[in-house]
Amino acid sequence: MTIIQNRTSLMPENIESAVQAVFTLSPREVEALVPDFINSVLDNADACKAAASEVDKSFIALTGLASEMALACTHKVGLYSISLTMVLNNIRSSLRTGSRGNNIHYETLKIQQEGDERVLKQRLETHKLFKEVGHSN
């Protein structure tokens, strides 16, 4: 953004110099100097375009990162619950073979899942309450 600001601030002076040269200099001097003024304006425009492209890419990257962070924050509990459910299902299927170690692990995970579900329920109730209070003001 600084590059764009600096380069665009130079353009009015370059354009003004070109116009003054056309009206005050001899035709030979105009031929010699005006192309330099025009090239300077074009150079500044190209630099602004390149900088704008970089700003655009950075902005897209930041908005993508912000979206990923928002998605991660809002779906963390759900994804954790899904992965925990998959583990529990795998353990259930291995319980059919009669392994005692898996049974203990299954019970531990089941208790942990129940606790996580209670915490999630409490958070959802609190969130709902805050939304209701926020709308009543």
C-alpha positions as a Python dict, from the first residue, in 0.01 Angstrom:
ca = {
    (1, 'M'): (0, 0, 0),
    (2, 'T'): (287, 237, 74),
    (3, 'I'): (433, 179, -272),
    (4, 'I'): (99, 263, -430),
    (5, 'Q'): (62, 576, -220),
    (6, 'N'): (416, 696, -295),
    (7, 'R'): (400, 623, -668),
    (8, 'T'): (56, 780, -719),
    (9, 'S'): (168, 1093, -537),
    (10, 'L'): (436, 1141, -806),
    (11, 'M'): (198, 1117, -1102),
    (12, 'P'): (33, 1462, -1085),
    (13, 'E'): (374, 1629, -1083),
    (14, 'N'): (490, 1424, -1383),
    (15, 'I'): (172, 1499, -1578),
    (16, 'E'): (191, 1868, -1491),
    (17, 'S'): (555, 1881, -1605),
    (18, 'A'): (463, 1717, -1937),
    (19, 'V'): (179, 1964, -1998),
    (20, 'Q'): (398, 2262, -1909),
    (21, 'A'): (672, 2134, -2139),
    (22, 'V'): (427, 2110, -2428),
    (23, 'F'): (317, 2471, -2384),
    (24, 'T'): (650, 2634, -2297),
    (25, 'L'): (928, 2448, -2477),
    (26, 'S'): (1032, 2436, -2839),
    (27, 'P'): (911, 2146, -3053),
    (28, 'R'): (1257, 1988, -3043),
    (29, 'E'): (1268, 2010, -2659),
    (30, 'V'): (914, 1869, -2637),
    (31, 'E'): (1020, 1573, -2852),
    (32, 'A'): (1316, 1511, -2625),
    (33, 'L'): (1154, 1562, -2282),
    (34, 'V'): (784, 1471, -2299),
    (35, 'P'): (845, 1098, -2366),
    (36, 'D'): (1048, 1087, -2043),
    (37, 'F'): (758, 1241, -1849),
    (38, 'I'): (513, 997, -2006),
    (39, 'N'): (745, 702, -1939),
    (40, 'S'): (771, 815, -1578),
    (41, 'V'): (391, 814, -1546),
    (42, 'L'): (372, 471, -1712),
    (43, 'D'): (648, 338, -1485),
    (44, 'N'): (459, 461, -1177),
    (45, 'A'): (136, 308, -1309),
    (46, 'D'): (308, -29, -1368),
    (47, 'A'): (460, -21, -1018),
    (48, 'C'): (115, 56, -871),
    (49, 'K'): (-41, -228, -1068),
    (50, 'A'): (223, -476, -947),
    (51, 'A'): (187, -358, -587),
    (52, 'A'): (-193, -378, -610),
    (53, 'S'): (-163, -736, -732),
    (54, 'E'): (56, -822, -431),
    (55, 'V'): (-187, -650, -193),
    (56, 'D'): (-473, -847, -351),
    (57, 'K'): (-287, -1177, -309),
    (58, 'S'): (-205, -1096, 53),
    (59, 'F'): (-564, -999, 123),
    (60, 'I'): (-693, -1324, -28),
    (61, 'A'): (-442, -1523, 177),
    (62, 'L'): (-544, -1343, 498),
    (63, 'T'): (-916, -1387, 435),
    (64, 'G'): (-854, -1755, 363),
    (65, 'L'): (-661, -1789, 687),
    (66, 'A'): (-935, -1606, 879),
    (67, 'S'): (-1197, -1837, 726),
    (68, 'E'): (-995, -2144, 821),
    (69, 'M'): (-953, -2015, 1177),
    (70, 'A'): (-1325, -1942, 1209),
    (71, 'L'): (-1410, -2284, 1070),
    (72, 'A'): (-1162, -2453, 1303),
    (73, 'C'): (-1300, -2268, 1606),
    (74, 'T'): (-1663, -2337, 1526),
    (75, 'H'): (-1621, -2701, 1428),
    (76, 'K'): (-1355, -2815, 1675),
    (77, 'V'): (-1600, -2982, 1912),
    (78, 'G'): (-1790, -3143, 1626),
    (79, 'L'): (-1478, -3281, 1460),
    (80, 'Y'): (-1344, -3403, 1795),
    (81, 'S'): (-1674, -3574, 1865),
    (82, 'I'): (-1672, -3736, 1520),
    (83, 'S'): (-1318, -3867, 1560),
    (84, 'L'): (-1397, -3990, 1910),
    (85, 'T'): (-1704, -4170, 1776),
    (86, 'M'): (-1489, -4335, 1508),
    (87, 'V'): (-1243, -4455, 1774),
    (88, 'L'): (-1530, -4588, 1984),
    (89, 'N'): (-1672, -4774, 1686),
    (90, 'N'): (-1332, -4929, 1612),
    (91, 'I'): (-1301, -5037, 1974),
    (92, 'R'): (-1655, -5179, 1973),
    (93, 'S'): (-1570, -5394, 1674),
    (94, 'S'): (-1249, -5513, 1838),
    (95, 'L'): (-1444, -5592, 2159),
    (96, 'R'): (-1615, -5869, 1974),
    (97, 'T'): (-1283, -6052, 1990),
    (98, 'G'): (-1296, -6035, 2371),
    (99, 'S'): (-987, -5823, 2450),
    (100, 'R'): (-1003, -5692, 2811),
    (101, 'G'): (-760, -5405, 2746),
    (102, 'N'): (-981, -5274, 2467),
    (103, 'N'): (-1284, -5298, 2695),
    (104, 'I'): (-1119, -5075, 2957),
    (105, 'H'): (-1009, -4830, 2687),
    (106, 'Y'): (-1362, -4829, 2545),
    (107, 'E'): (-1517, -4752, 2886),
    (108, 'T'): (-1265, -4472, 2944),
    (109, 'L'): (-1341, -4314, 2607),
    (110, 'K'): (-1714, -4355, 2662),
    (111, 'I'): (-1693, -4168, 2994),
    (112, 'Q'): (-1481, -3897, 2831),
    (113, 'Q'): (-1731, -3863, 2546),
    (114, 'E'): (-2022, -3831, 2789),
    (115, 'G'): (-1834, -3560, 2979),
    (116, 'D'): (-1755, -3376, 2655),
    (117, 'E'): (-2120, -3396, 2552),
    (118, 'R'): (-2228, -3245, 2888),
    (119, 'V'): (-1978, -2960, 2849),
    (120, 'L'): (-2094, -2899, 2492),
    (121, 'K'): (-2458, -2894, 2604),
    (122, 'Q'): (-2374, -2642, 2878),
    (123, 'R'): (-2185, -2422, 2631),
    (124, 'L'): (-2473, -2431, 2385),
    (125, 'E'): (-2720, -2337, 2660),
    (126, 'T'): (-2494, -2051, 2771),
    (127, 'H'): (-2456, -1932, 2413),
    (128, 'K'): (-2832, -1942, 2363),
    (129, 'L'): (-2884, -1745, 2685),
    (130, 'F'): (-2632, -1478, 2577),
    (131, 'K'): (-2802, -1446, 2239),
    (132, 'E'): (-3142, -1404, 2407),
    (133, 'V'): (-3007, -1141, 2648),
    (134, 'G'): (-2830, -962, 2361),
    (135, 'H'): (-3150, -942, 2156),
    (136, 'S'): (-3365, -820, 2444),
    (137, 'N'): (-3153, -502, 2493),
}
